């Protein structure tokens, strides 16, 4: 089993290898959003897909890396569950928007559904990461990864 420091190093290395893809995807998303938004409001579900699918791809790569950190079945199940919740929120958001634009749902139901998805997408990873940390003391939480990124950024700034 890897220590927390080694895990942070591997997660940061993965971030380093994907930064170009991240910027490319962000720029492509803005361009595609502008092009599609001018066409018709019926393409709103497509905008959600274009905006969030690349994020899910990056999260899947992070999930695969996290799975290598601990062989425990409960740990791996929780890591899969974290990604599954994100995927579920993504699919339900697209379905809600598609149903709304097909005049199958009222705007109140869609707003309540999107609010619920937002709450679920914020609270579920928090609870799952807390459980992962109880199973594995070396589990890297999002806050710790952000702090390592910030520290690395400040160190690189002072070195130049």
N, C-alpha and C positions, 0 to 999 in steps of 0.2 A: 504494500500500500504506500502511496506517495504522501509526502508531507504537504502541508498547506502551501508552503513556499514554492515547492516544485509544481504543484497544481496551478498556482497563480502564474508561474513562468510559462507553463504550457498554454494556459488560456490567453495570456498576453501575446505569445507567439502566434496563436491562431488569429487573434485580432490584427496583428501586424500583417499576416499573409492575406487578410481579407479587406484591408482598408481601401485598396483601389477599387475592388468590386463594390464596396459600400458607397463610395462616392459616385461611381458610374451608375449604380442602381438609383441613387438619389436624384441624379441629374436626369436620367431617363424617365424616372417617375414624374418629375415636374413637367418635363416636355410632354409625355403621354397624357398627363392630367389636363394640361392646357389644350391639347389637340382634341381629346375626347369630350371635355367639358363644353367645347364650342359646338359639338355635334348635336347632342340631345341630352335631356335629363334622364332618359332611359338607360344611359350608360353608367349611371352612378355605381351599380354593383361591380361593373368592370373596373371602375376607378379604385374601389376598395381592393379588388383583387390585385391590380397592378401595384398599388401602394404597399400592401402588406405581405404579399406572397414572397418577395425577396427577403423580407425580415424573417419569415418562417423558415426559409432555406438556411439563413445564417443561424437561426436557433436550432435547427436540426443538426447542423455541424457541431454546435456547442453541445447538444445533447449526446451526440456520438462520442465526443471527447469526455464528457462527464461520466459516461458509462464505463470508460476504461479506468477510472479512478478507484472503483470499488466493485468487487465481484459479488457482494451480498445481494440476494434476490430482492429483498425489501427496498434496498437503496436504489437498485435499478428500476424497480416498479415505480417508485416515486419520481425518478428522473423522467421516465416515460410519461407518467401522469402529468407532470409539469408541461411537457410539450403537447400532450393530448388536450389539455385545457386551452392552451393557446390556439391549437388547431380548431377546436370546437368553437371558440369565440369567433375565429375568422370565418368559419363556414356559416354559423348562425347569423353573423352580421350581413354577409352577402345574401343569405336567404331572406332575412327581414327586409332588406332594401329592395330585393327583386320582387317580393310579394307586395310591398308598398307601391312600387311603380307599376305593378300589374293590377292595381286597385283591388287587391285581395285583403289588405289590412288597412286599418285607419292609422292616421298619423300618431294618435295617442298611444296605441299599442306598440308602434315602432319605436317611439321615443322611450317608453318604459322598457322595452326589450333592449334597446341600445344602452340605456342607463344600467340595466342589470348586467349586461355583458361587460360594461366598463368596470363595474364594481367587482365582478367575478375575475376579470383579468388582472385586477390590482391585488385583491385579497388572496386568491388561490396560490400564486407563486410565493407570497409571504408565508402562508401556512405550510406549504410544501417544503420550502427552504428551511423553515424552522424544524420540521420533522426530519429532513435530511441531516441537519446539523446534530440532532439527537442520535441518529443512527451512526454518523461518522463525524467525529470531532474535527477532522481535517477538511470537511466540506467547505468550499469557498462560496460565501454568500455574495450577492450582488454588490452590497455596500463595500465589502473588502476588495472586490475586483475594481470597483470605481476608485477606491482610495489608492490602489496600486497603479492604476492608469494615471491618476492625477500626480502621484509621486514621480512616476517615470517621466511624465510631461514636464514637471518642474525641474527635474534633474537634467533633462535634455536642454531645457531653456537656459539653465545656469551654466551648462558646459559650452554653450556656443557664444 
